[in-house]
Amino acid sequence: MSKKGICYLVGAGPGDLGLVTLRAKECVERADVVVYDALSSPEILRWMKPGAERVYVGKRAKDHVLPQDQINGLIVDRTRKGQTVVRLKGGDPMIFGRGGEEAAELAEAGVAFEIVPGISSAIGGPAYAGIPVTHRDHCSQLTLFTGHEDPTKGGSSIDYAQIAKAPGTKVFLMGVARLREIADSLVAGGAEPSTPIALVRWATTGRQRTINGTLADIADIAEREDFKSPAVAVIGDVVTEREKINWFETRPLFGKRIVVTRTREQAGALSRDLADLGADVVELPTIRIEKPDDKQGFAESVAHAHEYDWLVFSSPNGVERFFDAFFTIYEDARSLGNPRIAVIGQGTANKLKEYRFGVDLMPERFVAEGLVEAFEKESIENLTVLWVRAQEARDVIYDGLVKQGAIVDECAAYKTVPETADPTGAAERFKEEGADLVTFTSSSTVENFFKLGLPWPDGCAAGSIGPVTSATLRKHGVEPAFEAGQHDIPGLVKAIRQWSGVD
């Protein structure tokens, strides 16, 4: 029996990944193909299962990679073929997103579909600018309309005079290009020229920018500030509340564009910490993790791990790869025996805790040299040690432990290779917009960043997680602006705060 297809029309929210619904995440995770536009939060694509297909249709203003009729045909065709299709649409698919048209096409084709609402920028955008669209002291009515239509054309479906006379807050989307005409039409329809208005660009993201004015002068302000789409406009007395409750744009790293070069899988923790501080985070992975060249040797080392006196893990990646393989071979954690466990830093220790294993030895300095020094306080002469490492790791740990008399076997659990895929367009954005800071969490992220051949932006700083990474940066002619005192992600975040003047 052939698989029955279904299409999910999914609201991707206004931009902040935290505003995407759990249902939307579930749909993306099970999708065979994701059809997405330019307003979707690109980080959502990380949730896709391996092998799933991405189709970019690029709908924004006048730049359509695929016209609407072809998008309709695409989602119908793929669903008919038995695929699970997700049509990701910025905001809510049914609020000026043409989701109703796409649903009608799916219904007419007789295929299964589901509508997954999302938070619209019409609501989320003002909230992140500190503007409540309804407020007991100001209004109890909300009017939404599209600014996509030209109010000066004959036969417009929007009655601007009626909107102008309506009480309460007015919110319009997609109207920056016609801002002057819209404001003039509302005033001509009876709105007071002094009515407050705010425009919020790239709402709910680290790129958010807000301007304020009145219907009389907002067009001049927008032109002077070179204010472009995508933006949401809020009209009404509620705009004055922004002075009191502007919470998002006052966070400590707001206005700083920070590049994260970690692997796509590992970037999340650092990106989240920086985004929570208000930074505009650009994830530009320069490396990815793959299986080691000697897969059989790795498997044999894992199978015999219970025979060792010590297990040494020098990275969270090594822990994850080791235990994923271990539990493929053994069903019982007790099969590991009772080796003592050493790690190079807190991040590696935290990853071990996820597998319910504790740590017997961790150095004060989270570098290979620090771990060797920590072992000097132990008696490891003639003891067996299995070192779980990256394929290209330095020999510091091996040489240091052998010098102390240990019998050391190496277990290459993974290798790092250059990341060549750029599904979110981060590299292009970096070239066009630059950054305030590029963060590096290992020598391999440095080496592979420079292999990308991207120009180093004027005024851009480099942040290093530790001395080895700093040395690699200097080798490439870049002096790090700072080096984390504690060589892990929390230490790097602390150093970024100090660099920016927050602490």
C-alpha positions as CSV (number, residue, x, y, z in Angstrom):
1,M,0.0,0.0,0.0
2,S,1.5,3.4,-1.0
3,K,2.0,6.0,1.6
4,K,-0.6,8.7,1.7
5,G,0.8,12.2,1.5
6,I,-0.2,15.2,3.6
7,C,0.7,18.9,3.4
8,Y,1.1,21.1,6.5
9,L,0.6,24.8,6.0
10,V,2.8,25.9,8.9
11,G,3.2,29.4,10.4
12,A,6.9,30.0,11.0
13,G,6.3,32.9,13.4
14,P,7.7,36.4,13.1
15,G,11.4,35.5,13.3
16,D,12.4,34.6,16.9
17,L,12.9,30.8,16.9
18,G,11.4,30.6,20.4
19,L,8.1,31.8,19.0
20,V,7.6,28.8,16.7
21,T,5.0,26.4,18.0
22,L,5.7,22.9,19.1
23,R,3.3,21.6,16.5
24,A,5.3,23.4,13.8
25,K,8.5,21.8,15.0
26,E,6.9,18.4,14.9
27,C,5.8,18.9,11.4
28,V,9.2,20.0,10.2
29,E,10.9,17.1,11.9
30,R,8.7,14.6,10.0
31,A,8.7,16.3,6.6
32,D,10.0,14.7,3.5
33,V,10.1,18.2,1.8
34,V,10.0,21.7,3.3
35,V,8.9,24.5,1.0
36,Y,10.0,27.8,2.6
37,D,10.1,31.5,1.9
38,A,12.4,34.4,2.7
39,L,10.5,35.4,5.9
40,S,10.9,32.1,7.6
41,S,13.4,31.8,10.5
42,P,16.2,29.9,8.8
43,E,17.2,28.1,12.0
44,I,14.0,26.1,11.6
45,L,15.6,24.1,8.8
46,R,18.0,22.5,11.4
47,W,15.0,20.5,12.6
48,M,14.7,18.6,9.3
49,K,15.4,15.0,9.3
50,P,18.5,13.7,7.3
51,G,17.7,13.4,3.6
52,A,14.7,15.7,3.6
53,E,14.5,18.1,0.7
54,R,14.5,21.9,1.0
55,V,12.7,24.0,-1.7
56,Y,13.3,27.7,-1.5
57,V,10.5,29.7,-3.1
58,G,11.8,33.1,-2.0
59,K,8.6,35.1,-1.6
60,R,9.4,38.7,-0.6
61,A,7.8,41.8,-2.0
62,K,8.7,41.9,-5.8
63,D,11.2,39.1,-5.6
64,H,9.5,35.7,-6.2
65,V,11.7,32.7,-7.1
66,L,8.4,30.9,-7.9
67,P,5.1,32.6,-8.6
68,Q,2.2,31.6,-6.4
69,D,0.5,29.3,-9.0
70,Q,3.7,27.3,-9.3
71,I,4.0,27.1,-5.5
72,N,0.4,25.8,-5.4
73,G,1.2,23.2,-8.0
74,L,4.4,22.2,-6.2
75,I,2.8,21.4,-2.9
76,V,-0.2,19.6,-4.5
77,D,2.1,17.5,-6.7
78,R,4.4,16.5,-3.8
79,T,1.5,15.6,-1.6
80,R,-0.1,13.5,-4.3
81,K,3.1,11.6,-4.6
82,G,2.8,10.5,-1.0
83,Q,5.2,12.8,0.6
84,T,4.9,14.7,3.9
85,V,5.1,18.3,2.8
86,V,5.6,21.3,5.0
87,R,4.8,24.7,3.5
88,L,6.6,27.1,5.9
89,K,5.2,30.6,5.8
90,G,6.4,33.6,7.8
91,G,4.1,34.7,10.7
92,D,0.7,33.0,10.4
93,P,-0.2,31.4,7.1
94,M,-3.8,32.8,7.2
95,I,-2.9,36.5,7.8
96,F,-1.9,38.0,4.5
97,G,0.1,34.9,3.8
98,R,-2.1,33.5,1.0
99,G,-2.5,30.4,3.1
100,G,-6.2,30.3,2.3
101,E,-5.4,30.1,-1.4
102,E,-3.0,27.3,-0.9
103,A,-5.4,25.4,1.4
104,A,-8.2,25.8,-1.3
105,E,-5.9,24.3,-4.0
106,L,-5.1,21.4,-1.7
107,A,-8.7,20.8,-0.9
108,E,-9.7,21.0,-4.6
109,A,-7.0,18.5,-5.4
110,G,-8.5,16.1,-2.8
111,V,-5.3,15.7,-0.8
112,A,-4.9,15.8,3.0
113,F,-3.7,19.0,4.6
114,E,-3.5,20.7,8.0
115,I,-3.2,24.3,8.9
116,V,-0.8,25.1,11.7
117,P,-1.3,28.7,12.9
118,G,1.7,30.8,13.9
119,I,2.4,34.0,15.7
120,S,1.9,36.9,13.3
121,S,4.3,39.8,13.1
122,A,1.2,41.9,13.4
123,I,1.0,40.9,17.0
124,G,4.6,39.7,17.8
125,G,6.3,42.7,16.2
126,P,4.7,45.4,18.2
127,A,5.0,43.3,21.4
128,Y,8.8,43.1,20.9
129,A,8.9,46.8,20.4
130,G,7.1,47.4,23.7
131,I,3.8,48.3,22.1
132,P,0.6,46.5,23.2
133,V,-1.8,46.5,20.3
134,T,-4.7,46.7,22.8
135,H,-4.6,48.5,26.1
136,R,-7.4,49.3,28.5
137,D,-6.3,53.0,28.8
138,H,-6.2,53.5,25.0
139,C,-8.4,51.1,23.0
140,S,-10.3,47.9,22.9
141,Q,-10.4,47.4,19.1
142,L,-7.7,46.3,16.6
143,T,-7.8,46.7,12.8
144,L,-5.4,44.7,10.6
145,F,-4.9,45.5,6.9
146,T,-2.3,45.0,4.2
147,G,-0.1,47.8,3.0
148,H,0.6,45.8,-0.2
149,E,-2.1,47.5,-2.2
150,D,-1.4,50.9,-3.6
151,P,-4.0,53.3,-2.1
152,T,-3.7,55.7,-5.0
153,K,-4.8,53.1,-7.6
154,G,-8.4,53.0,-8.8
155,G,-10.6,50.3,-7.4
156,S,-8.6,49.5,-4.3
157,S,-10.3,46.9,-2.1
158,I,-9.2,48.8,1.1
159,D,-11.4,51.6,2.3
160,Y,-8.9,53.9,3.9
161,A,-11.6,56.4,5.0
162,Q,-13.3,53.6,6.9
163,I,-10.1,52.5,8.5
164,A,-9.3,56.1,9.5
165,K,-12.6,56.5,11.2
166,A,-12.4,53.2,13.0
167,P,-11.5,53.5,16.7
168,G,-8.5,51.7,18.3
169,T,-5.2,50.5,17.0
170,K,-4.5,49.9,13.3
171,V,-1.7,47.6,12.2
172,F,-0.6,47.0,8.6
173,L,2.0,44.7,7.0
174,M,4.0,45.0,3.8
175,G,3.6,48.7,3.4
176,V,7.0,50.4,3.8
177,A,7.3,51.0,0.1
178,R,3.9,52.8,0.1
179,L,4.2,54.4,3.5
180,R,3.7,58.0,2.4
181,E,0.6,57.1,0.3
182,I,-0.9,55.1,3.1
183,A,-0.3,57.8,5.8
184,D,-1.7,60.5,3.4
185,S,-4.7,58.4,2.6
186,L,-5.5,57.8,6.3
187,V,-5.2,61.6,7.0
188,A,-7.4,62.4,4.0
189,G,-9.9,59.9,5.4
190,G,-10.2,61.8,8.6
191,A,-7.3,60.5,10.8
192,E,-5.5,63.1,12.9
193,P,-2.0,64.0,11.4
194,S,-0.6,63.9,14.9
195,T,-1.6,60.2,15.4
196,P,1.4,58.2,16.7
197,I,2.8,55.6,14.5
198,A,5.8,53.2,14.9
199,L,7.5,50.9,12.3
200,V,9.3,47.8,13.5
201,R,11.7,46.2,11.0
202,W,12.9,42.5,11.3
203,A,10.7,42.3,14.4
204,T,11.5,39.8,17.1
205,T,15.1,39.2,15.8
206,G,18.4,40.6,16.8
207,R,18.2,42.8,13.7
208,Q,15.0,44.5,15.0
209,R,14.9,48.3,14.5
210,T,12.1,50.6,15.4
211,I,11.3,54.2,14.4
212,N,8.5,56.4,15.8
213,G,6.7,59.4,14.4
214,T,3.2,60.6,13.5
215,L,1.1,60.1,10.4
216,A,2.3,63.6,9.3
217,D,6.0,62.9,9.4
218,I,6.7,59.1,9.5
219,A,7.4,58.9,5.7
220,D,10.0,61.6,6.0
221,I,11.6,59.9,9.0
222,A,11.6,56.5,7.2
223,E,13.3,58.0,4.1
224,R,15.9,59.8,6.3
225,E,16.6,56.6,8.2
226,D,16.7,54.5,5.0
227,F,14.1,52.3,6.7
228,K,13.3,49.3,4.5
229,S,11.0,46.2,4.6
230,P,10.1,43.8,6.1
231,A,8.4,45.8,8.7
232,V,5.1,46.1,10.6
233,A,3.4,49.4,11.3
234,V,1.4,50.2,14.4
235,I,-0.9,53.3,14.5
236,G,-2.6,54.7,17.6
237,D,-2.1,55.9,21.1
238,V,-0.7,52.5,22.2
239,V,2.6,53.5,20.5
240,T,3.2,55.9,23.5
241,E,3.4,52.9,25.8
242,R,6.8,52.0,24.1
243,E,8.5,54.6,26.3
244,K,7.7,52.5,29.4
245,I,7.8,48.9,28.2
246,N,10.4,48.7,25.5
247,W,12.0,45.5,26.9
248,F,13.6,43.8,23.8
249,E,15.7,46.6,22.5
250,T,17.3,47.4,25.9
251,R,19.0,44.1,26.3
252,P,22.8,44.2,26.8
253,L,24.0,42.9,23.4
254,F,21.2,44.5,21.3
255,G,22.6,46.0,18.2
256,K,25.6,43.7,18.1
257,R,25.9,41.3,15.1
258,I,27.8,38.2,16.3
259,V,28.9,35.3,14.1
260,V,28.9,31.7,15.5
261,T,31.2,29.3,13.7
262,R,30.5,26.1,15.6
263,T,29.0,23.1,13.9
264,R,25.3,23.4,13.0
265,E,24.5,20.8,15.8
266,Q,26.6,22.5,18.4
267,A,25.8,26.2,17.6
268,G,22.5,26.2,19.5
269,A,23.7,26.7,23.0
270,L,26.0,29.6,22.2
271,S,23.5,31.1,19.8
272,R,20.8,30.9,22.4
273,D,22.9,32.5,25.1
274,L,23.8,35.4,22.8
275,A,20.3,35.9,21.5
276,D,19.0,36.0,25.0
277,L,21.3,38.9,25.6
278,G,19.9,40.6,22.5
279,A,22.6,39.9,19.9
280,D,21.8,39.5,16.3
281,V,23.3,36.0,15.9
282,V,24.5,34.8,12.5
283,E,25.2,31.0,12.5
284,L,27.9,30.4,10.0
285,P,29.2,26.9,10.7
286,T,32.7,26.4,9.3
287,I,33.0,22.7,10.2
288,R,30.9,19.6,10.5
289,I,31.4,16.4,12.3
290,E,31.7,13.1,10.4
291,K,32.6,9.5,11.2
292,P,36.3,8.7,11.5
293,D,38.2,7.1,8.7
294,D,38.8,4.0,10.7
295,K,35.3,3.1,11.6
296,Q,36.1,-0.5,12.5
297,G,38.9,0.6,14.8
298,F,36.6,3.0,16.5
299,A,34.0,0.2,17.0
300,E,36.5,-2.2,18.4
301,S,37.8,0.4,20.9
302,V,34.3,1.1,22.2
303,A,33.6,-2.6,22.5
304,H,36.7,-3.1,24.7
305,A,36.4,0.1,26.7
306,H,35.5,-1.9,29.9
307,E,39.1,-3.3,29.9
308,Y,40.7,0.1,30.6
309,D,41.6,1.7,33.9
310,W,40.9,5.2,32.6
311,L,38.7,6.7,29.9
312,V,39.7,10.2,28.7
313,F,37.3,12.4,26.8
314,S,38.6,15.6,25.3
315,S,35.4,17.0,23.8
316,P,31.6,16.7,24.0
317,N,31.6,15.4,20.4
318,G,33.8,12.5,21.5
319,V,31.4,11.7,24.4
320,E,28.4,11.7,22.2
321,R,30.0,9.6,19.5
322,F,31.4,7.1,22.0
323,F,28.2,6.5,23.9
324,D,26.0,6.4,20.8
325,A,28.3,3.5,19.6
326,F,28.5,1.9,23.1
327,F,24.7,1.6,23.4
328,T,24.5,0.2,20.0
329,I,26.8,-2.7,21.2
330,Y,25.6,-3.0,24.8
331,E,22.1,-2.7,26.3
332,D,23.3,-2.2,29.9
333,A,25.4,0.8,31.0
334,R,27.1,-1.5,33.6
335,S,28.9,-3.2,30.6
336,L,31.3,-0.3,30.7
337,G,32.8,-1.7,33.8
338,N,34.3,0.6,36.3
339,P,37.0,2.8,34.7
340,R,37.8,6.2,36.1
341,I,36.8,9.0,33.8
342,A,38.7,12.2,32.9
343,V,37.5,15.1,30.8
344,I,39.2,18.2,29.5
345,G,36.5,20.7,30.6
346,Q,33.1,21.5,31.9
347,G,31.3,21.2,28.6
348,T,32.6,17.6,28.2
349,A,31.6,16.8,31.8
350,N,28.1,18.2,31.1
351,K,27.7,16.0,28.1
352,L,28.8,12.9,30.2
353,K,26.0,13.8,32.7
354,E,23.5,13.4,29.9
355,Y,24.5,9.7,29.8
356,R,24.4,9.5,33.7
357,F,28.2,9.2,34.1
358,G,30.2,11.2,36.6
359,V,33.7,12.6,36.3
360,D,36.7,11.6,38.4
361,L,39.2,14.1,37.0
362,M,38.9,17.6,35.4
363,P,41.7,20.1,35.1
364,E,41.5,23.7,36.3
365,R,42.7,24.8,32.8
366,F,40.3,23.5,30.1
367,V,43.1,22.7,27.6
368,A,45.0,19.5,26.8
369,E,48.0,20.7,28.7
370,G,45.9,21.3,31.8
371,L,44.6,17.7,31.6
372,V,48.1,16.4,31.4
373,E,49.1,18.5,34.5
374,A,46.0,17.2,36.4
375,F,47.1,13.6,35.7
376,E,50.5,14.3,37.3
377,K,48.7,14.3,40.7
378,E,47.4,10.8,39.9
379,S,49.5,7.6,39.8
380,I,48.9,6.2,36.3
381,E,52.2,4.3,35.8
382,N,51.4,1.0,34.0
383,L,47.7,1.8,34.0
384,T,45.7,1.5,30.8
385,V,44.1,4.6,29.3
386,L,41.7,4.9,26.3
387,W,41.7,8.4,24.9
388,V,38.5,9.2,23.0
389,R,39.5,12.1,20.6
390,A,39.0,13.8,17.3
391,Q,40.9,12.2,14.4
392,E,43.0,15.3,13.9
393,A,43.6,16.1,17.6
394,R,47.0,17.3,18.8
395,D,49.2,14.6,20.4
396,V,49.6,16.6,23.7
397,I,47.5,14.2,25.8
398,Y,48.9,11.0,24.3
399,D,52.5,12.2,24.7
400,G,52.0,13.6,28.2
401,L,50.3,10.5,29.6
402,V,52.8,8.1,28.0
403,K,55.6,10.2,29.6
404,Q,53.9,9.6,33.0
405,G,54.1,5.8,32.4
406,A,50.6,5.1,31.2
407,I,49.7,2.6,28.5
408,V,47.6,4.8,26.2
409,D,45.4,3.7,23.3
410,E,43.8,6.2,21.0
411,C,40.2,6.0,19.9
412,A,39.4,8.4,17.0
413,A,35.6,8.9,17.5
414,Y,35.1,11.5,14.7
415,K,36.7,13.9,12.3
416,T,36.0,17.5,11.5
417,V,35.7,18.5,7.9
418,P,34.9,21.9,6.3
419,E,31.3,22.8,6.1
420,T,30.3,23.5,2.6
421,A,26.5,23.8,2.8
422,D,24.9,27.2,3.6
423,P,21.2,26.6,3.5
424,T,20.4,29.8,5.4
425,G,22.5,32.2,3.3
426,A,24.7,33.2,6.3
427,A,27.9,33.5,4.2
428,E,26.2,35.9,1.8
429,R,24.8,37.9,4.6
430,F,28.2,38.1,6.3
431,K,29.7,39.4,3.0
432,E,27.0,42.0,2.6
433,E,26.4,43.2,6.1
434,G,29.6,42.3,8.0
435,A,29.6,41.7,11.8
436,D,30.8,43.2,15.0
437,L,32.3,40.0,16.3
438,V,33.2,36.5,15.0
439,T,33.5,33.8,17.7
440,F,35.9,30.8,17.4
441,T,35.6,27.8,19.6
442,S,38.5,25.7,18.3
443,S,41.4,25.8,15.9
444,S,39.4,23.9,13.3
445,T,36.7,26.6,13.2
446,V,39.5,29.1,12.6
447,E,41.2,27.1,9.9
448,N,38.0,26.4,8.0
449,F,36.7,29.9,8.4
450,F,39.6,31.2,6.4
451,K,39.2,28.5,3.8
452,L,35.9,30.0,3.0
453,G,37.7,33.0,1.5
454,L,35.3,35.5,3.1
455,P,36.6,39.0,3.5
456,W,37.2,40.2,7.1
457,P,34.9,43.1,7.7
458,D,36.3,46.5,8.7
459,G,36.0,47.0,12.5
460,C,35.1,43.4,13.1
461,A,36.6,41.7,16.2
462,A,37.6,38.1,16.7
463,G,36.7,36.3,20.0
464,S,38.6,33.2,21.0
465,I,37.7,30.4,23.4
466,G,41.2,29.6,24.5
467,P,45.0,29.9,23.9
468,V,45.2,27.2,21.2
469,T,42.5,28.9,19.2
470,S,44.1,32.3,19.7
471,A,47.4,31.0,18.4
472,T,45.7,29.7,15.2
473,L,44.0,33.1,14.7
474,R,47.4,34.9,15.0
475,K,48.8,32.4,12.4
476,H,46.2,33.8,10.1
477,G,47.1,37.4,10.9
478,V,44.1,38.2,13.2
479,E,44.8,39.3,16.8
480,P,41.9,38.2,19.0
481,A,40.1,41.0,20.8
482,F,39.7,38.7,23.8
483,E,40.3,35.2,25.0
484,A,37.9,33.4,27.3
485,G,39.4,33.0,30.8
486,Q,37.4,29.8,31.2
487,H,37.8,27.8,28.0
488,D,34.2,26.7,27.5
489,I,30.9,28.2,26.2
490,P,29.9,29.9,29.5
491,G,33.4,31.3,29.7
492,L,33.2,32.6,26.1
493,V,29.8,34.2,26.8
494,K,31.3,35.9,29.8
495,A,34.2,37.2,27.8
496,I,31.8,38.6,25.1
497,R,29.9,40.4,27.8
498,Q,33.1,42.0,29.1
499,W,34.3,42.9,25.6
500,S,31.0,44.6,24.9
501,G,31.1,46.6,28.2
502,V,28.2,44.8,29.8
503,D,30.2,43.5,32.7
